[in-house]
Amino acid sequence: MSTPAQLDLRLDNRFARDFPELSIPWQADTAPDPRLLLLNEPLAAELGLDPADLRSADGQLLLIGNRLPEGATPVAQAYAGHQFGGYSPRLGDGRALLLGEITDVDGRLRDIHLKGSGRTPFARAGDGLAVVGPMLREYIVSEAMYAMGIPTTRSLAVVATGRTVHRDALLPGAVLTRVASSHLRVGSFQYARATGDSSLLRRLADSAIVRHHPEAAAAENPYVALFAAVTAAQASLVAEWMLVGFIHGVMNTDNMTISGETIDYGPCAFIEAFDPATVYSSIDHAGRYAYANQPVIAEWNLARLAEALLPLFHDEQEQAIDLAMGVLGTFRRLYSDAWSSGMRAKLGLQSDVPADIADPLINELLSLLQEGRVDYTSFFRRLAVAARGQAELARSSFTDPSAFDAWLERWRALQPDVDSMDRVNPVYIPRNHLVEEALEAATAGDLGPVQALLDAITRPYEERPGLERYAAAAPDDFGNYQTFCGT
């Protein structure tokens, strides 16, 4: 592979250099006819890259790994994982490559990573490829999450490969270029622990501390402090998912990051009619990753991380377990505090409203939303309108609004901060029917609906004339929605 001489890009190969035990040097498949579909120009600027360069022929080849900067060492990363509760000791990047690390304009180290770049030694029975629809889904949803201030990996670009990929039908292939604080996962530590190499496990933990949680280095026990930092980050992250109605869909341990960023937008979706048991993923037959289960699964995944880190906590296993349990025992409080604080903000409740008033009010509202199968996102915007004296829209969300009327009277008496509600309750999210509409059009060659949807969701709190359809719930004929991994 030749080097694109005109592109000013420097990639480090830190992970490949430091962790040969956790990576296999590999090259991306050559795309027969690459064509840029989407480029995230603001993100490119954050990385110190010129969007015009990335749009060039050489730039597009770089975005899919077909041209490499000097010194780059693409690798497929190794990791293990519990998938739907069952342990797989060797997963790894079956269709992905870490191109390397880049230092952004703020001095932060970021991964440049490919998805759908071809089979690797970890591919098992997969073809290693990806198709346009799912790669655009990750771009859309990750940018929506970023716009709402939720920690996430980002999408730099989607490039069509010119290759036809066999799924249920013949579909156009694509590669996603992803940017992350790193791709260290719970599964990375599970894999390192399973090797029995204590030095590898320690080096990996030291790397995670330096890169993501440097405050842990000064602690009496840095590795327990690392676990505590990851626990806190994940408690906050999952609370933020729940507050906006996001359902990840596949919370396997290889999809939980050490950084606390959301990763792998496969069968993800946003809840509409409020029901905590909602599952959209076609492969989640038992509802393991239902909306309401996400905090429980996060805690379960963190327990698996603790198991992997035990040898670093203490030489005596019983004491190591005690230390792990002490940290793990903080998760529910951390999550509850983050969620309660977020719900108070969604309702505009002032800080002086005591918990014994706020908590029952929140719980009663959620029960009303569930009983009425009320659209979760639009309700909170309508509630702000009700606080301004026009309650009909909010009341119309309920078949029988009498119970809501009583709740509304009690809530209004607390003098909610309505303007602050509009700053935390989005008008526009990637509504499932709009995502599917946009992906179907893009697969057929029309990117207009994708661009229009991105315009709405990347300014989620700003209600704008002419965008009413992007704030509306799915039509009745949309039916029962299912999402798919796209693999």
PyMOL commands that set and color helices and strands:
alter all, ss='L'
color gray80, all
select helices_A, chain A and resi 14-18+20-22+41-46+51-55+57-63+132-147+186-194+198-211+214-218+222-244+253-255+291-313+317-328+331-346+355-372+376-387+392-395+402-412+418-424+432-443+448-457+468-471+476-478
alter helices_A, ss='H'
color red, helices_A
select strands_A, chain A and resi 23-25+35-39+75-77+81-83+86-88+96-103+109-115+154-166+170-180+246-247+269-270
alter strands_A, ss='S'
color yellow, strands_A
deselect
rebuild
show_as cartoon
